[in-house]
Amino acid sequence: MNFFIDTMNLVFVSITNFAEIYLLLIFIKLSLAWFPTVNWYSEPFCSLGKLTDPYLRLFRGTIPVVLGMDMSPMIGILFLQCLMVIFSNIKIGTF
């Protein structure tokens, strides 16, 4: 039983850590989007786009474009932050 509890706690911590790293990758991609000279077809920018675009595409179109800027990544970022808070607060202990 103790092995199962430790395994579940490890899974929850791993999900939280993955979400933190993925959130960092999204912030890097969104920050680089402000620079018009970034060539998204060369490495490492191509890999960054391949990692983050499928997730960000899920939220595209949920919020209309405001002043020419796509605000849908905000929903993706908020979702990841909520996921991080939920999984970081789940602790399974022995009773």
C-alpha positions in Angstrom: 0.0 0.0 0.0 2.9 2.4 0.8 4.4 1.8 -2.6 1.1 2.8 -4.3 1.0 6.0 -2.2 4.6 6.9 -3.0 4.0 6.2 -6.7 0.9 8.4 -6.9 2.7 11.3 -5.1 5.6 10.9 -7.6 3.1 11.0 -10.5 1.5 14.2 -9.1 4.9 15.9 -8.6 6.0 14.8 -12.1 2.8 16.3 -13.7 3.4 19.6 -11.8 7.1 19.7 -13.0 6.2 18.9 -16.6 3.5 21.7 -16.5 6.1 24.2 -15.2 8.6 23.3 -17.9 5.9 23.5 -20.6 4.8 26.8 -19.3 8.3 28.1 -19.6 8.5 26.9 -23.2 5.2 28.7 -24.0 6.5 31.9 -22.4 9.7 31.7 -24.5 7.7 31.1 -27.7 5.3 34.1 -26.9 8.3 36.3 -26.1 10.1 35.4 -29.4 6.9 36.2 -31.3 7.6 39.9 -30.7 10.8 39.7 -32.8 10.0 39.8 -36.5 13.5 38.5 -37.5 13.0 35.1 -35.9 13.0 32.4 -38.5 10.5 29.8 -37.3 11.7 27.3 -39.9 15.2 27.0 -38.5 16.4 25.3 -35.3 15.8 25.7 -32.3 12.7 27.8 -33.2 11.2 25.1 -35.3 11.3 22.6 -32.5 9.9 25.1 -30.1 7.0 25.7 -32.4 6.4 21.9 -32.9 6.3 21.5 -29.1 4.0 24.4 -28.2 1.8 24.9 -31.2 -0.5 21.9 -30.8 -1.4 22.9 -27.3 -1.9 26.6 -28.1 -4.0 25.6 -31.2 -6.5 24.1 -28.8 -7.4 27.6 -27.4 -7.1 29.5 -30.7 -10.4 31.2 -31.6 -11.9 31.1 -28.0 -11.1 34.7 -27.5 -11.5 37.2 -30.4 -8.4 39.0 -31.7 -7.9 42.3 -29.9 -5.9 45.0 -31.7 -4.4 42.5 -34.0 -3.1 40.3 -31.1 -4.3 36.7 -30.5 -5.2 36.5 -26.8 -6.0 32.8 -26.8 -2.6 31.8 -25.2 -3.8 33.5 -22.0 -6.4 30.7 -21.6 -3.8 28.0 -22.2 -1.4 29.6 -19.7 -4.2 29.9 -17.1 -5.2 26.3 -17.7 -1.6 25.1 -17.1 -1.3 27.3 -14.0 -4.5 25.8 -12.6 -3.3 22.3 -13.3 0.0 23.1 -11.5 -1.8 24.4 -8.4 -4.2 21.4 -8.3 -1.5 18.8 -8.7 0.9 20.5 -6.4 -1.7 20.5 -3.6 -2.6 16.9 -3.9 -0.7 14.9 -1.3 -1.7 11.3 -0.6 -0.6 10.3 2.9 -1.0 7.3 5.2 -3.7 7.6 7.7 
